[in-house]
Structures are given as C-alpha cells and as structure tokens.
Amino acid sequence: MSKNSKGLDINILGREFRVACSEQEEPALLKAVQYVDAKMRAVRDQGKVVGVDRIAIMVALNMAHEMLNARSDGSFDMVHLEGRITDIQNLIEQAMAGQDELF
C-alpha cells in the first residue's frame, strides 16, 4: 500500500477481502464491490455454475459483454471503465488466491 492508501475490508459472496485503496477511491470501490457481489450472487443463485472461481469467470465475461455493448452504442467512458476493470481484476485475483490450496 502506498502512503496515500489504506486497507479496506470488503465482502463478496460471503468472503472477506482486504483491498488497498485511497480515501478518494473508496466510494467507487464500494460501489464496484456491491455490483460484483450482486452479479456473483445472481449467477450462484441460478444454480447452473458451481464454484467461486467459475462464478467469477462467468461474471467477468458478462461484465465484459456489457462493456462491449456499451461501447458500441456510443456511451463509452474509458476512464471510468479502466478504473472498474482494475477494481474487478483486483477482486478476482484476491478471490482466486485461496483457490490454489483447494486443488
């Protein structure tokens, strides 16, 4: 963590993670956490995908699809998207970090 960053405890799909972010980034990160958590819960609750890693991949694909569709209809905000992608990548990496031990 940089000196301008702090650790923020977040919860996605019932799992706790600590994420480094600045105070200025915290509201956007919390919004991203809520969005990712809701998407992951929706996929999990459908019952067609089993395992947190597979759920995360499906959500990432769905979000990429949403992003590409938004790009094609002219409502594309690259700066906002880059921040969201970075947040999502960090969340996926943290969620996947504990998965190696299971196999």
HELIX and SHEET records of a PDB file:
HELIX    1   1 GLU A   26  GLN A   46  1                                  21    
HELIX    2   2 VAL A   52  SER A   72  1                                  21    
HELIX    3   3 MET A   78  ALA A   97  1                                  20    
HELIX    4   4 GLY A   98  LEU A  102  5                                   5    
SHEET    1   A 2 SER A   5  ILE A  12  0                                        
SHEET    2   A 2 ARG A  15  SER A  22 -1                                        
END                                                                             
